Amino acid sequence: MKLFKEFKEFAVKGNMMDMAIGIIIGAAFNKVIDVLVKKVMLPPLSLLTDGVNFQNKKIILQEATKQTDGSILTEEVAIGYGALAEAFLDFMIIGLTVFIVVKFMNRLKKKAQDTNDVTVATPKDIELLSQLTELMEEQNALLKAKQ
């Protein structure tokens, strides 16, 4: 029963919902990047390299052996460096995109926390802390003036 209560508190706090939203958006973002790499970026690269398809590029360590009737006796053993190049390109695009989004969000957050900037609404907690700081400075000035 205690475990259920703790889980309920965890879910109500929003942590679970934030994680779920992040995972769902991440999965959708992965699909977009996959299409961007495979359908937009790799075809021009393939053209520049005389039609080489990077997904099919591999280093064959052992050829597949076939029986006389055409059935495969042993599978091919190969290192698929083309798939690695594609995954690396995916990673670079995702990394760059996340970097740009985080940089943009940090800029907005910094701007929102600046109490002197009137173009952006300051969050209530930052505004209250700023007012508290001003009141404390006034109180300290009054106390120094009395001495």
Secondary structure as GFF3:
##gff-version 3
##sequence-region A 1 147
A	DSSP	alpha_helix	2	13	.	.	.	ID=ss1
A	DSSP	alpha_helix	15	35	.	.	.	ID=ss2
A	DSSP	pi_helix	36	41	.	.	.	ID=ss3
A	DSSP	alpha_helix	42	48	.	.	.	ID=ss4
A	DSSP	three_ten_helix	54	56	.	.	.	ID=ss5
A	DSSP	beta_strand	59	62	.	.	.	ID=ss6
A	DSSP	beta_strand	65	66	.	.	.	ID=ss7
A	DSSP	beta_strand	72	74	.	.	.	ID=ss8
A	DSSP	beta_strand	77	79	.	.	.	ID=ss9
A	DSSP	alpha_helix	81	113	.	.	.	ID=ss10
A	DSSP	alpha_helix	124	146	.	.	.	ID=ss11
###
